[in-house]
């Protein structure tokens, strides 16, 4: 597992206060109670801090799943 993938998964686990076993490619916004609007902004903030980036508003809105998040990070030259 790449370092960036570990960091990415850790951001989900810590920001949403969920077990790392729940963090997988099928995870989607609002499909678990923890990933609500507050959890979403906590996750975004954590990712920005860990990867030293600043998401554009459209990307925050489009960040609707674990998989979509990886696509969005590629736009910022972060390879997962």
MODELLER restraints for C-alpha pairs under 7 A, 6 or more apart:
rsr = mdl.restraints
at = mdl.atoms
rsr.add(forms.Gaussian(group=physical.xy_distance, feature=features.Distance(at['CA:4:A'], at['CA:79:A']), mean=6.99, stdev=0.5))
rsr.add(forms.Gaussian(group=physical.xy_distance, feature=features.Distance(at['CA:4:A'], at['CA:80:A']), mean=5.38, stdev=0.5))
rsr.add(forms.Gaussian(group=physical.xy_distance, feature=features.Distance(at['CA:5:A'], at['CA:80:A']), mean=5.06, stdev=0.5))
rsr.add(forms.Gaussian(group=physical.xy_distance, feature=features.Distance(at['CA:9:A'], at['CA:23:A']), mean=6.44, stdev=0.5))
rsr.add(forms.Gaussian(group=physical.xy_distance, feature=features.Distance(at['CA:11:A'], at['CA:43:A']), mean=6.37, stdev=0.5))
rsr.add(forms.Gaussian(group=physical.xy_distance, feature=features.Distance(at['CA:11:A'], at['CA:46:A']), mean=6.01, stdev=0.5))
rsr.add(forms.Gaussian(group=physical.xy_distance, feature=features.Distance(at['CA:11:A'], at['CA:47:A']), mean=6.33, stdev=0.5))
rsr.add(forms.Gaussian(group=physical.xy_distance, feature=features.Distance(at['CA:12:A'], at['CA:23:A']), mean=6.82, stdev=0.5))
rsr.add(forms.Gaussian(group=physical.xy_distance, feature=features.Distance(at['CA:12:A'], at['CA:43:A']), mean=6.24, stdev=0.5))
rsr.add(forms.Gaussian(group=physical.xy_distance, feature=features.Distance(at['CA:13:A'], at['CA:19:A']), mean=5.88, stdev=0.5))
rsr.add(forms.Gaussian(group=physical.xy_distance, feature=features.Distance(at['CA:13:A'], at['CA:20:A']), mean=5.38, stdev=0.5))
rsr.add(forms.Gaussian(group=physical.xy_distance, feature=features.Distance(at['CA:13:A'], at['CA:23:A']), mean=6.77, stdev=0.5))
rsr.add(forms.Gaussian(group=physical.xy_distance, feature=features.Distance(at['CA:15:A'], at['CA:39:A']), mean=6.52, stdev=0.5))
rsr.add(forms.Gaussian(group=physical.xy_distance, feature=features.Distance(at['CA:15:A'], at['CA:42:A']), mean=5.63, stdev=0.5))
rsr.add(forms.Gaussian(group=physical.xy_distance, feature=features.Distance(at['CA:15:A'], at['CA:43:A']), mean=5.06, stdev=0.5))
rsr.add(forms.Gaussian(group=physical.xy_distance, feature=features.Distance(at['CA:15:A'], at['CA:46:A']), mean=6.90, stdev=0.5))
rsr.add(forms.Gaussian(group=physical.xy_distance, feature=features.Distance(at['CA:16:A'], at['CA:34:A']), mean=5.48, stdev=0.5))
rsr.add(forms.Gaussian(group=physical.xy_distance, feature=features.Distance(at['CA:16:A'], at['CA:35:A']), mean=6.18, stdev=0.5))
rsr.add(forms.Gaussian(group=physical.xy_distance, feature=features.Distance(at['CA:16:A'], at['CA:39:A']), mean=5.52, stdev=0.5))
rsr.add(forms.Gaussian(group=physical.xy_distance, feature=features.Distance(at['CA:16:A'], at['CA:43:A']), mean=6.96, stdev=0.5))
rsr.add(forms.Gaussian(group=physical.xy_distance, feature=features.Distance(at['CA:24:A'], at['CA:66:A']), mean=6.93, stdev=0.5))
rsr.add(forms.Gaussian(group=physical.xy_distance, feature=features.Distance(at['CA:25:A'], at['CA:66:A']), mean=5.47, stdev=0.5))
rsr.add(forms.Gaussian(group=physical.xy_distance, feature=features.Distance(at['CA:25:A'], at['CA:67:A']), mean=5.53, stdev=0.5))
rsr.add(forms.Gaussian(group=physical.xy_distance, feature=features.Distance(at['CA:26:A'], at['CA:66:A']), mean=6.86, stdev=0.5))
rsr.add(forms.Gaussian(group=physical.xy_distance, feature=features.Distance(at['CA:27:A'], at['CA:65:A']), mean=5.83, stdev=0.5))
rsr.add(forms.Gaussian(group=physical.xy_distance, feature=features.Distance(at['CA:27:A'], at['CA:66:A']), mean=5.50, stdev=0.5))
rsr.add(forms.Gaussian(group=physical.xy_distance, feature=features.Distance(at['CA:28:A'], at['CA:64:A']), mean=6.00, stdev=0.5))
rsr.add(forms.Gaussian(group=physical.xy_distance, feature=features.Distance(at['CA:28:A'], at['CA:65:A']), mean=4.10, stdev=0.5))
rsr.add(forms.Gaussian(group=physical.xy_distance, feature=features.Distance(at['CA:28:A'], at['CA:66:A']), mean=6.28, stdev=0.5))
rsr.add(forms.Gaussian(group=physical.xy_distance, feature=features.Distance(at['CA:29:A'], at['CA:35:A']), mean=5.62, stdev=0.5))
rsr.add(forms.Gaussian(group=physical.xy_distance, feature=features.Distance(at['CA:29:A'], at['CA:36:A']), mean=6.88, stdev=0.5))
rsr.add(forms.Gaussian(group=physical.xy_distance, feature=features.Distance(at['CA:29:A'], at['CA:64:A']), mean=5.13, stdev=0.5))
rsr.add(forms.Gaussian(group=physical.xy_distance, feature=features.Distance(at['CA:29:A'], at['CA:65:A']), mean=5.59, stdev=0.5))
rsr.add(forms.Gaussian(group=physical.xy_distance, feature=features.Distance(at['CA:30:A'], at['CA:36:A']), mean=5.41, stdev=0.5))
rsr.add(forms.Gaussian(group=physical.xy_distance, feature=features.Distance(at['CA:48:A'], at['CA:54:A']), mean=5.53, stdev=0.5))
rsr.add(forms.Gaussian(group=physical.xy_distance, feature=features.Distance(at['CA:48:A'], at['CA:55:A']), mean=6.97, stdev=0.5))
rsr.add(forms.Gaussian(group=physical.xy_distance, feature=features.Distance(at['CA:59:A'], at['CA:72:A']), mean=6.70, stdev=0.5))
rsr.add(forms.Gaussian(group=physical.xy_distance, feature=features.Distance(at['CA:63:A'], at['CA:69:A']), mean=5.34, stdev=0.5))
rsr.add(forms.Gaussian(group=physical.xy_distance, feature=features.Distance(at['CA:70:A'], at['CA:80:A']), mean=6.46, stdev=0.5))
